[in-house]
Amino acid sequence: MSGLRTYLELIKETVPDQFVTVSEQIDWKYDITSYVTEMKKRKINPIVLFEKVKDYSIPVLVNLFGHVDRISLSIGESPQVRTRLGFYREWNGCLATNYLRFTWVAVR
């Protein structure tokens, strides 16, 4: 992954239902938490981009890694790992491979 913009474009292309943009102006003190809490109640957990935040000149991006599909995409895996158990299997395999490679280099 070459950067945040690349990652966000990948999310929009691969799992577009997991990216929400809020264009209206919101208050950072309460509205961000309110939006995220409401989505959690609905059992959805998307990335949320708040474009206009009161008293700030830059947008706010929250919940980047709130779903195993998005974590999988961030490490270059397929979004087909649909369960936590499937994700952890893949993740542990990745860690074990990298650990063994590191150990082999360190021992030499």
Residue pairs with C-beta under 8 A, 6 or more apart in sequence:
1 7
1 10
1 74
1 75
1 76
7 64
7 73
7 74
8 19
8 47
10 73
11 18
11 19
11 47
11 70
11 73
12 19
14 69
14 73
14 79
15 69
15 70
15 73
15 79
17 44
17 46
18 45
18 46
18 47
18 67
18 69
18 70
19 46
19 47
19 49
20 39
20 46
20 47
20 48
20 49
21 48
21 49
21 51
22 35
22 48
22 49
22 50
22 51
23 51
23 52
24 52
25 52
25 53
25 54
26 32
26 35
26 50
26 52
26 53
26 54
27 53
27 54
28 53
28 54
28 55
28 56
28 60
31 50
32 48
32 50
32 53
32 60
32 62
35 48
35 50
36 48
36 62
36 63
39 45
39 46
39 48
45 63
45 66
45 67
46 63
46 66
46 67
47 61
47 62
47 63
47 64
47 66
47 70
48 61
48 62
48 63
49 59
49 60
49 61
50 59
50 60
50 61
50 62
51 59
52 59
53 59
53 60
64 70
64 74
65 71
65 74
68 81
68 82
68 83
68 84
68 86
68 87
69 79
69 81
69 82
71 87
72 78
72 79
72 81
72 87
72 90
73 79
75 91
75 94
77 90
77 94
81 87
81 90
